[in-house]
Amino acid sequence: MRYKIVFSYDGSQYCGMQIQKDKLTIAKVLNDNLSKVLSSQIEVTASGRTDSGVSAIEQVGHFDYDGDLPKNFVGYINSVLPASIRVHSVQAAPNFHARYDAKEKTYLYKFYVSKNANAYYDKFALHVPVCDIDKVKASLKYLIGTHDFTSFCASGTEIKDMVRTIISANIYNEGDLYTFTITGNGFLYNMVRIIMGTLIEIGSKGLEPEHMRDVIDGKNRKLAGPTKPAYPLILKSVSYIQ
């Protein structure tokens, strides 16, 4: 039987989602504990990888297990998992594939604009001393649509198809704490973090919003901004084909 599992995690302690040799990852901890509870070798396939330090509000995966799950399985598995990983739901889902059936993903990136650093914000948001938020917001429209996002992919990746569709991109704030939110049908390696670096360059270096369009059209990683840190990046949700 195939099961769909929805879970969240604080990625600050882990080397990403997927299994890596001799490294502590979300998948390793989840697999080990599921295998122990179910007395069977369990391997969770997630909707996609998240990098070292990235967290998730709602990650989705699937695993195969020959049998019925114990009663109150969610409570049981959460009692043995570390507090940094929490399972929200598990349900039977024949023919479901967490990766291939995914339709859209939404990511959040937290940052704050202030001359001085804030010790509380620094735990989960990037400090940006100066930023013209109006210019940043004006540049977001160039991300929308289907584009070749070569400029926003980490160099050295083996992926050949750099075309992705961005459905929405917005920035909202509570005081000086801002959240960049972006939804697309898929994302390249480090794509959101490089977009964030480009947005901050536009807002802090006096560049015009059209710079974002020029970076996209240039299809060259050297044209985009630096890759920003992983810790303010959060996978918010994954939606699926009905």
C-alpha positions in Angstrom: 0.0 0.0 0.0 1.2 3.5 -0.8 0.8 6.2 1.8 0.9 10.0 1.4 2.7 11.8 4.3 2.6 15.5 5.0 5.2 16.9 7.4 7.1 20.0 8.5 10.6 20.6 9.7 13.1 23.1 11.1 15.9 22.6 8.6 18.6 24.5 10.6 20.0 21.3 12.1 20.0 19.3 8.9 22.0 18.9 5.6 18.9 19.1 3.5 16.0 16.8 2.7 17.4 14.0 0.7 19.6 11.2 1.8 23.4 12.0 1.8 26.2 9.6 2.8 27.4 10.2 6.4 25.2 13.4 6.8 22.2 14.1 9.0 19.2 14.8 6.7 15.5 15.0 7.1 14.9 11.9 5.0 17.4 9.9 7.1 15.7 10.8 10.4 12.2 10.3 9.0 13.1 6.9 7.3 14.9 5.6 10.4 12.0 6.4 12.7 9.3 5.2 10.4 11.2 2.0 9.8 11.5 1.4 13.6 7.9 2.1 14.3 6.6 -0.1 11.4 9.3 -2.8 11.8 9.9 -2.5 8.0 12.4 -0.8 5.8 10.7 2.5 4.9 12.0 5.1 2.4 10.1 8.4 2.0 10.1 10.0 -1.5 9.5 13.8 -1.0 8.0 16.3 -3.5 11.6 17.6 -4.0 14.8 18.3 -2.3 15.4 21.3 0.0 18.9 22.4 0.6 20.9 22.4 3.9 19.3 24.9 6.3 16.0 25.2 4.5 12.8 24.6 6.5 9.3 23.5 5.5 5.9 24.4 6.7 4.3 21.7 4.6 6.4 19.1 2.8 4.7 16.2 1.1 6.1 12.7 0.5 5.0 9.1 0.0 6.2 5.7 1.2 5.2 2.1 0.5 4.3 -0.3 3.3 2.6 -3.7 3.2 0.0 -3.4 5.9 -2.3 -1.2 7.9 -0.9 1.6 10.0 -1.2 1.4 13.8 -4.0 3.4 15.4 -3.1 7.0 16.2 -0.1 6.5 13.9 0.6 10.3 13.6 0.7 10.7 17.3 2.9 7.7 17.7 5.5 8.7 15.1 5.6 12.2 16.5 6.4 10.9 19.9 9.6 9.3 18.7 10.7 11.9 16.1 12.8 14.9 17.3 10.9 18.1 17.9 12.5 19.6 14.7 10.4 17.2 12.5 6.6 16.9 12.8 4.2 14.7 10.8 0.8 16.3 10.1 -1.0 13.5 8.4 -0.7 10.1 6.8 -3.3 8.5 4.5 -3.6 5.7 2.0 -3.0 7.1 -1.5 -2.8 4.4 -4.2 -1.0 5.5 -7.4 0.1 8.8 -5.7 3.6 10.1 -6.4 4.8 13.0 -4.3 7.3 14.2 -6.9 5.8 13.5 -10.3 2.2 14.5 -9.3 3.2 17.9 -7.9 1.6 20.8 -9.7 2.8 23.9 -7.9 5.2 24.8 -5.0 5.2 27.9 -2.9 8.3 29.2 -1.2 8.8 32.0 1.3 11.9 34.0 2.0 12.1 36.2 5.1 14.2 39.4 5.3 14.2 42.7 7.2 15.3 46.2 6.3 17.1 48.0 9.1 20.3 50.0 9.6 21.0 47.8 12.7 20.8 44.1 13.0 18.0 42.5 15.1 19.1 39.6 17.3 15.6 38.0 17.2 15.0 38.4 13.4 18.5 37.1 12.7 17.4 33.6 13.7 15.1 33.3 10.6 15.4 36.4 8.4 18.1 38.0 6.3 19.4 41.4 7.5 19.3 44.0 4.6 20.7 47.4 5.8 19.2 49.5 2.9 16.6 48.5 0.3 14.2 50.4 -2.0 11.2 48.1 -1.6 9.2 49.9 -4.2 11.8 49.1 -6.8 11.9 45.5 -5.7 8.2 45.1 -5.9 8.2 46.7 -9.4 10.7 44.1 -10.6 8.6 41.1 -9.6 6.3 41.3 -12.7 9.2 40.2 -14.9 9.4 36.9 -13.1 5.8 36.0 -13.9 5.2 33.6 -16.8 7.2 30.9 -18.5 10.9 31.7 -18.9 14.3 30.2 -19.3 15.7 30.7 -15.8 19.3 29.8 -16.6 20.5 33.0 -14.8 19.0 31.8 -11.6 20.4 28.3 -11.4 23.6 27.4 -9.5 26.5 26.7 -11.8 27.5 23.1 -12.3 24.0 21.6 -12.2 23.3 18.6 -14.5 19.8 19.8 -15.3 19.4 20.7 -19.0 15.9 22.1 -19.1 15.9 25.5 -17.4 12.4 26.5 -18.4 10.0 27.0 -15.5 6.7 28.8 -15.0 6.2 31.3 -12.2 2.6 31.8 -11.3 2.9 34.5 -8.7 5.5 36.6 -6.9 4.8 39.0 -4.1 6.2 40.8 -1.1 4.3 41.7 2.0 5.5 43.1 5.3 4.8 43.6 9.0 6.8 46.7 9.9 10.4 46.2 8.8 10.0 42.4 8.4 9.3 41.3 4.8 8.3 38.1 3.3 9.0 37.3 -0.4 6.5 34.6 -1.6 6.8 32.9 -5.0 4.8 30.1 -6.6 5.8 28.1 -9.6 5.5 24.7 -11.3 9.0 24.0 -10.3 12.3 25.5 -9.2 16.0 25.1 -10.2 18.8 24.5 -7.8 19.2 27.6 -5.6 16.7 29.4 -7.8 14.8 31.2 -5.1 17.9 32.2 -3.2 19.5 33.6 -6.4 16.3 35.5 -7.2 16.4 36.9 -3.7 20.0 38.0 -4.2 19.0 39.8 -7.4 16.0 41.5 -5.8 18.2 42.8 -3.0 20.8 44.1 -5.6 18.0 46.0 -7.3 16.8 47.5 -4.0 20.1 48.4 -2.6 22.4 49.3 -5.5 20.2 51.8 -7.3 19.3 49.5 -10.2 16.0 49.9 -12.1 13.3 47.2 -11.9 13.9 46.4 -15.6 17.2 44.9 -14.5 15.3 41.8 -13.6 14.0 41.4 -17.1 17.6 41.9 -18.5 18.9 39.2 -16.2 16.3 36.7 -17.3 16.8 37.5 -21.0 20.6 37.2 -20.6 20.5 33.5 -19.5 23.8 33.9 -17.7 24.3 33.1 -14.0 26.9 35.9 -13.8 24.3 38.5 -14.5 22.2 37.6 -11.4 22.8 38.5 -7.8 24.6 36.4 -5.3 23.0 33.3 -3.8 21.5 34.4 -0.5 21.7 32.2 2.7 19.4 29.2 3.1 18.1 29.7 6.6 15.4 32.3 5.7 14.0 30.0 2.9 10.9 28.0 3.7 8.9 25.6 1.6 5.3 26.7 2.4 3.2 24.3 0.4 2.9 21.8 -2.5 -0.3 21.5 -4.5 -1.2 18.4 -6.6 -3.1 17.5 -9.7 -6.6 16.5 -8.7 
